[in-house]
Amino acid sequence: MSDWVKVAAAADCPPGEFLALKAGREFIVLCNVEGTFYALRDQCSHEDLPLSNGDLEGSEFVCIHHGARFDVCTGRALCLPAIRPVKTFEVEVRDADVFVRPG
């Protein structure tokens, strides 16, 4: 699937906040870092647990289950126990809506 999917209105996810959503078949975490939107797969790469149970701290997403941290902008694992990145998705803001390309 390579089509863009509207996932939210930009106003629904203010800076410093995140939303757990579904884009096509993908469960994602939509993060607003200082007005720029990023989308991560809602699945920790350490164990297959939802990231959306965690917290957004600046540009890092913290998995509440074991403390793994991920760079929201790149998906890169920043500390143990995670060593693999989290999948990221392209994001576009059109007018006042946020779109994600889940494919």
C-alpha positions in Angstrom: 0.0 0.0 0.0 1.6 3.3 -1.0 -1.4 5.6 -0.8 -1.5 8.5 1.7 -4.0 8.1 4.5 -5.5 11.0 6.5 -5.0 10.1 10.1 -5.9 13.3 12.1 -6.4 17.0 12.1 -3.2 18.8 13.0 -5.0 20.5 15.9 -5.8 17.1 17.4 -2.1 16.5 18.2 -0.5 19.7 19.6 3.3 20.1 20.0 4.7 17.8 22.6 1.8 15.3 22.3 1.1 12.1 20.5 -1.8 10.0 19.2 -2.1 6.3 18.8 -3.9 5.7 15.4 -4.4 3.3 12.6 -3.2 4.2 9.1 -4.3 1.6 6.6 -3.3 -1.7 8.2 -0.6 -0.2 10.3 -1.0 0.9 14.0 1.1 4.0 14.4 2.1 6.6 17.0 1.8 10.1 15.5 4.1 12.5 17.4 4.2 16.3 17.2 7.8 17.5 18.0 7.8 21.3 18.1 5.2 21.5 15.3 6.7 18.8 13.0 4.8 15.5 12.8 6.5 12.1 12.8 5.0 8.6 12.6 6.4 5.4 14.2 5.0 1.9 14.1 3.2 1.3 17.4 5.5 -1.6 18.3 8.6 -1.6 20.4 11.5 -3.3 18.6 12.7 -4.8 21.9 9.5 -6.8 22.5 6.3 -6.7 20.5 4.5 -4.3 22.9 2.8 -1.1 22.0 4.8 2.1 22.2 1.7 4.1 22.7 1.6 3.0 26.3 4.8 5.1 26.8 5.7 8.8 26.7 7.0 11.4 24.3 9.9 13.3 25.8 11.0 16.0 23.4 12.1 14.1 20.3 12.4 10.7 22.1 9.7 8.1 22.6 10.1 6.1 25.8 8.7 2.6 26.0 7.1 2.3 29.4 7.5 -1.5 29.5 11.3 -1.8 29.7 12.6 1.8 29.3 13.8 1.6 25.7 14.1 5.0 24.0 13.7 5.8 20.3 14.5 8.9 18.2 11.1 9.9 16.9 12.6 11.5 13.8 14.5 8.5 12.6 13.2 5.5 14.6 16.7 4.8 15.8 17.1 2.9 19.1 18.9 5.2 21.6 19.4 2.8 24.6 19.2 -0.8 25.7 17.3 -3.0 25.9 16.3 -2.0 22.3 19.0 -2.4 19.7 16.9 -2.3 16.5 15.1 0.8 15.1 11.3 1.2 15.1 9.8 1.5 11.6 9.0 5.1 10.6 6.5 6.4 8.0 6.4 9.4 5.8 4.1 12.2 7.1 2.7 15.2 5.3 0.5 18.1 6.5 -2.0 19.3 4.0 -4.0 22.3 4.9 -5.0 21.4 8.5 -4.9 17.6 8.1 -2.1 15.1 8.8 -1.5 12.3 6.3 0.7 9.2 6.6 2.0 6.9 3.9 1.8 3.5 5.6 3.2 1.4 2.7 
